[in-house]
Amino acid sequence: MNSLASDEPRDSTGDEGGREVGRTRHRLDGAAEACAAWRASGHPPLERFLAAWASARPAMGARDRRFLAHVLFRVAREAEALRAGAHPRPPRAADDPLVLVAGALAIAEEEEPTPAREAVRIVLDGILLAPPERPWGRLPGDWQEALARLHGRVEAEVLARSLNRPAGTYDLRTNSARLGRDEAFGILAGDGVPVEPTPSSPHGSRVAAGRDVRAHRLYREGLLEIQDESSQLVALLAAPPGAGRVLDYCAGTGGKTLALATALGDGGRVDAHDPDPARLAELHRRARRARIPPDRLRVTDAPPPDGEAYDVVLVDAPCSGSGTLRRAPHLLWRSLDLEAEGARQRAILDRAARFVRPGGLLVYATCSVFAEENAAVAEDLTGGGTLWRPLDPRARLEEAGVRNPGSLVHHGVLRLLPHRHGTDGMEARAWVRTDG
């Protein structure tokens, strides 16, 4: 889109102010173009979309890239306000990409004004009208109701606001088979990367969100993985002692798979299954970087043959992803069908449970904060029968070196929440198979 800087008033801001008005409008026009493309492509994860967008535009400067990311992430987070028109806008359609990016920028400037606020105000005044109104939690109504059913309305509102703010930190997992966490701390600190231990995981480190470690040699050499502490804890819950056999039934790109393979002793093996070859290709790449021995990990898009039996089966089921909203606000632009999600998760859990040996462990986890994808699915598995005995996760977590596991487990459920633990939202349950 072309800059409309020549149409903006200059006399109230001076020459430099006029140039800043022009730059702001030019950046907003570019953001509107990107916003239209993002929406037309089905609201993919923004980090991936923005990387491809910038890669196709090598002349785009660093400031323009930062502005674009800032505005598009705001567009994603303000989904409910922007779609409902509860933001400053003219009476024309709220679907106009320029209106969406301008409305998102107006909300951002109101909360944290930038040094260019006068130029931004001039540009926004030319696009938007009326003061904003803020819906509860800034989340769609179906999200609000689903949260309230599980958490109660008071905590649900706190949770909603926490979910819909960008995470101020992210977590790393040390490859404990090759490097100790204290040693990793010393190397990172020596290279000017401040880290602190995660509150619970013995292998976790926490880094400020603005610090990218992917160029650091520890990451490049597979000694560090980017993995939220909630996922680290689920892997520790599922890790068998010594040389057990584990089936990661919904491995995806393999964050938990690699953590499990790292925790196994000699003779142990993880079989990783996922129906998506593209995700498994990423798992292969990560496993090579982490130097996982070939006999420690087997990856396939086909489920195990009938009759296979494992000490542990982990089902990290595909879900709404609601617990990851801090880092994935694009999810607010997708329809929420908890009935369909729950039906899919029940079918997956039922299939995976067949591969648990008598006396073995079944672990079910989701990165969801909705009861329909967690407790409701688990209740259908047990169904009043005696085949599956619930296992309180605390003892296993304590044996794995997790600090204060009692603060993470409620009524036999490992439950992590961003406003309580600084992690993604995650739930995990475990059962022992009692027959045989």
N, C-alpha and C positions, 0 to 999 in steps of 0.2 A: 504494500500500500504506500502511496505517496504521502510525504509529510505535508501537513496543512499549516505549517508555521506561519506563512505569510498572511493567513487569515486571523491570527491571534493579535490581541492588543499589545502594543509595546510601550506605550507612553507611561504606563503605571509602574513599570519594572526597570526601565533603563535598557541600555544596549545588552548588557550581560544577562539581565533578566529576560529580555526578549529572546536571546539565544537559548536560555534554559527552557523557556516555554516551547520553543521549536523542538529542542531535543526531547522534551517530555512527550510532546504530541507524536513525534516520529516514533518513539519507543512504544507508545500506546498503540499506534497503528500497527507496528510490527507484532506486538503482543496479541492484538485482535486477529491478525492473520494466523498466528500460531494457534490461538485458541480455537478458531474455526477448524483448523486441520486436526487438532487434538480431538475435538468432539466428533468430527466426521469419521475419524478412525476408531471410534468406539470407546473413548476415554481410557487408553492404555495407561500403565503406570507412568507418572510424569517424568521420573528420572530417566527412564529409557527413551521416552518421546523427546525430551529436551536434548539428550545426547545426540540422537539422530538428526534433530532439527539443526543443531549447531554444526554438526559434522557436514551437513549439506550446504552450509553457509560459512565457509572459512574466513570470509572477510568480516564477520560479526565480531566486534570487540568484546573484551572481557566485561566491561560495564554493561553493555547491552545484554549480554548473556545473563548476568546477575539480575538485571531488571526483569528480563523475561521470566526467569525462574521464580523470582519473588512474586510477580503478578499472577502467573499461572497457578502456582501453589495456592495463592489466595483465592483465585477463582474456584479451585477445587474445594477448598475448605468452606467457602461461603455458599455452598450449593443451595441450601434451603433458602437462604435470604435472597440470593440472586434469582432463583427460579420463581420464587413467590413474589418477586418485585418489592420485597421488604428491604430496599436499599435506595439510595438517591438515584432516580432515573427519570427520564422524560416518559410521557405516556405511551411511547411506542414500544414494540415488543421487547421483553426482557431477554429474548433469545438472540438479539443483535450482539455479535461478538464484541464490538467496540463498547457497547453498554455494559457487558459483563466484565470486561477488564477494567473499565473505568470505575464501575461500582466496587469491584474488589480493591482497587487502589484507593478509593475514597475511604473505605473501612480501615485499610491498613494505615493510611495517613492520619486518620482520626485517633488511632490507638498509639502510633509511634511516628510522630511527624519527622520528616527528613529535612535536611538543610535547604532543600529545593522546594519547601512547602508552598511558598507563594506562587512559584511558577506552576506547580502541580495544581494548586487551587484554581488558577486561571483556566488551565486546560480542562479540569473536571467541571467547572462551572459552565463551560461551553457544551458539555455533554449531558450532565446530570442535573436533576432538580429534586427537591424535597429531602428532609432528613431521614436517616435510616431508622428502622425498627428492628429489634433483635429478637428472633424467636428463641425460645428456651433451648439452651445448649447449641443453638445454631445447627441442629440436626433435623432431618426430616421427621415428620410425625410418626411414621412407622418405626423408625429407629428409637425415638423417645419412648414409645409404648413398650417396645421389646426390652429396652433397658430397665424400665420401671417394673416390669413383671418379675424380673430376677432380683434387682437390687433395691427396690423401693424408690419412691420418687425423689427423696432427698439425696441419697447417695447417687442415684442415677443422674441427677443434674450435675453433680460434681464430676462424675465419671465422663459425662458427655462433653463437658467443657475441657477436661483433660485430653480426651481422645481427639478433639478437634483443634488442638494447638500443636504446632510443630514440636517434635522432640528436641530438647536442648542438648542431648547426648546420644551416643550410640555405643554399643558394646562389642568387645573383641573376645575371642576365645583363643587361649594359648594352646598350641599343639603339644600337649603334655608328654607325648611319646618322644619328643625331640627337644623340648625346651621348657624350663621351669618358669612359672609366672614371675617370680622375683627377678630372675635373670632378664626376662623380657622387659620388665619395668625399668631396670637399670639401663638397658640399651636404648629404649624409647626416650627416657628422660635425658640421657646423654646426647641424643639427637634433637632435643628441643621439643619433644612431643609429651606434654603432661598427661598422665593417666592416673587413675585411682582404681583400687580393687572394686569389683562389683559387690554389693552387699551380701550376696548369698553364695554364688557359684565360686568354687575354689579355683577355677581356671579363667575367670572373667576379668576384664578390664573395662573401664568406662572412659570415654574420650569425648571432648566437646564436639558438638555437631559440626562446627565449621572446620574441623581438622580432618583432612583426608589422608588416611594411612596407606592407601592402596599403592602409592609410589614408594613406600618404605621397604627396605630390603627384607625385613621380617615377614611382611605380607607376601612379597614377590617370591620368597623362598618357601612359602607354605608353613611358616612357623606361627602365623596368626591367621585367624578367620574372623570375618565380620559376622557376628551372631548375637542376637539379643539374648540377654540373660534368661528370659523366660524359656527360650528354646534350649539353652544349655541345661536348664534344670529338668526339662522333659527328657533329654537324652540321658542325664544322670539317673533318672528314675528308671529308665528302660535298660540301662547297661547291666548285663549279667556279670556275675563274678567269674573271673578267670576265663577259661576257654569255651564259653558258651556259643550257641548258634542263635543268631538274631535275624528276624525278617522285618525289614523296614518296608511296609506294604505300600505306602504312599510317599516314596522318597523325594520326589520333586528334584530340585537342584542339589539336594544332599547335605544341607547343613547339619542335620541331626545324624544322618548316615555317617559322615566323617567323624563326628564326635563319638559315636558308638564304636567305630572301627579303631579309633585311637585308644579307647578305654579297654579293649579286649586284650587278653593275654595271648601268648603263643598257642596256636591251634584253634583259636576262636575265629568266627567268620560272620560277616554281615551279608545277607542277600538283600539287595535293594531292588524294589520293583516300582515301576511307574509306567502308565500307558503312554506317556508323552515322550517320544524320542528326543525332542529338542531339549527338554529338561534333563534327560539322562545324559545327553552330550555334555551339558554343563557340569554334571556330576563327575563324569569321566575326567574332564579337564581339571576340576578342583582336586580330585583324588591324586592325579599325577603331581600336581603342585605340592600337595601335602605329603607326598611320598608314602602313600598307603601301600603296604606290600600287596602284590596281586593275589596272594592266597588269603588275604584278610577281607577282601571285598569282591562280591560278584554282583554285577549290575545287569538287569534285563527288563525289557518292556513286557515280558510274559509273566504271569503269576506262576508260583511254584506248581509242580505237578501234584495231583491228588496223592495223599499219603505222606507227603513231606511233613515233618514235625520239628518245631523250634522251641528252644528254651524261652525265648521272648519274641512276641510279635508286637511291633509298634504300628499303630494306625494313627498317623497325623493327618486327619481327614481333610480333603478339600472342603472349604466352608466359605462363608460370607467375607472372611478376612476382617471382620469389624474390629478386632483387637489391634490391628496394625494401622488404624486410621491416622495416627499421628504422622506416619511416614507414607501413607498411601491414600491421600484425600480423594483421589480419582474414584474411589469406591462409592462415594456419595452420589455419583452420577449414574450408577447402575441400579437397576431395579432390585428390590429386596424381596425375595420369595423364600421365607423361612420354612414353609411347608415342603417345598421342593428340595431345599437344601437338606432338611432333616431326613427325607425319604432316601436321598442319595447316600447320606452318611450311614443310615441303618443298613442299607444293602452292602456297602463297603465293609462295615464292621462285621456283619454276619459272615461274609466271604472270608475275611482275614482270620476270624476266630477259629476256623476249621484247622488252621495250621499250628495251633498251640498244642504242645505235647501235654499229656496228663501231668499235673504238678507244675506246668509252665505258667508264664506270666503273659497277660494281655494288657497292653497300655493303649488307651484311647485319648487323643488330644486334639484340640482345635485352637486356632488363633481367633476364636470368637468369644464375644462377651454376652451372647444370647443363650438363654436356657434351651430354646428349641433345638440348638445344635450341640448341646452338651448333656444336661441332665435327662432331657426327654429321650435322646438316643440311647443313653446308658440304661435307662429304665426298660426300654424295649429289649435290650440284650438279655438282662437277667430275667425279666418276665415272671418273677415269682418262683423260678426253678432253683436248683441247688448246684448246677454245673459250675457256676462262676461265683467264687467267694471274694467279696470286696477286700482289697488290701489297702490299709492305711499307708500312704507314701512316706510318712515321717521317718520310719526306721531305715528304709532304703536310702533316703536322701542324707540322713545323718552318716550312714556308713560310707557314702560317697564323698564326704567332706563338706556337705552343704551347711552353712552357718544358720543357726536358729530356724530349722525347718518348721517348727511349730507355728511360726508367724506366717507361713506360706500355705499351710494346709488347713482347710475348714471343712468339718464334717466329712473327712476322708477324701477331700478333693484338693489337688494342687491348683490353686487359683492365684494368678498374677494379674494385677491391674495397674495401669499407668499412674493413677493418682495416689496409690499406696506404695508401689514398689519401683516406680520409675522405669517400668518395662512395657512391652506390648501387653495387651490383654490376652491371656492364655489360660486354658483349663486342661487338666489331665486327670484321668482315673485309671486305676489298675485293679485287675482281678487275677486270682489264681484258679486254674482249671482243676477241679477236685476229683474227677473220675479216674479210674485206672489204678 
